[in-house]
Amino acid sequence: MNRILLMWKPSRDFQLVDLDNDHVLVKFRNKADFDKVFIKGLWVIYGNYLTVQP
């Protein structure tokens, strides 16, 4: 989680929800934070690729 905070630098907190099949849902509380992460696209966290979609 700390790496995510350092990379995304959100202005408000967000929630990570574990889903089936090694998927994670990210719930942003701030639309500007979502837009910033969505526009930047692909990320690598702990050696795993993360794709963002609305």
C-alpha positions as CSV (number, residue, x, y, z in Angstrom):
1,M,0.0,0.0,0.0
2,N,2.9,2.4,0.7
3,R,4.2,2.0,-2.8
4,I,0.8,2.8,-4.2
5,L,0.6,5.9,-2.1
6,L,4.0,7.0,-3.2
7,M,3.3,6.5,-6.9
8,W,-0.2,7.8,-7.0
9,K,0.1,10.5,-4.4
10,P,-3.7,10.8,-3.9
11,S,-5.2,13.8,-2.3
12,R,-7.8,11.7,-0.4
13,D,-7.8,8.1,0.8
14,F,-9.0,5.2,-1.4
15,Q,-10.0,1.6,-0.7
16,L,-8.5,-1.6,-2.1
17,V,-11.0,-4.5,-2.4
18,D,-9.8,-8.1,-3.1
19,L,-11.8,-9.8,-5.8
20,D,-11.6,-13.3,-7.2
21,N,-8.9,-14.4,-9.6
22,D,-6.2,-12.2,-8.2
23,H,-8.1,-9.0,-9.2
24,V,-8.3,-5.9,-7.0
25,L,-10.9,-3.1,-7.1
26,V,-9.7,0.4,-6.3
27,K,-12.4,2.8,-5.0
28,F,-11.3,6.4,-5.1
29,R,-13.0,9.0,-3.0
30,N,-11.8,11.8,-5.2
31,K,-12.6,12.0,-8.9
32,A,-9.4,14.0,-9.6
33,D,-7.3,11.1,-8.1
34,F,-9.2,8.6,-10.3
35,D,-8.6,10.7,-13.4
36,K,-4.9,11.1,-12.7
37,V,-4.4,7.3,-12.2
38,F,-6.7,6.4,-15.2
39,I,-4.9,8.8,-17.6
40,K,-1.4,7.6,-16.7
41,G,-2.6,4.1,-17.5
42,L,-0.4,1.0,-16.9
43,W,1.4,0.7,-13.6
44,V,3.7,-2.0,-12.1
45,I,3.3,-2.7,-8.4
46,Y,5.4,-5.3,-6.6
47,G,6.4,-6.7,-10.0
48,N,2.8,-7.1,-11.2
49,Y,1.1,-5.2,-13.9
50,L,-1.9,-3.1,-13.0
51,T,-4.4,-2.0,-15.6
52,V,-6.9,0.6,-14.8
53,Q,-10.4,0.8,-16.4
54,P,-13.5,2.7,-15.5
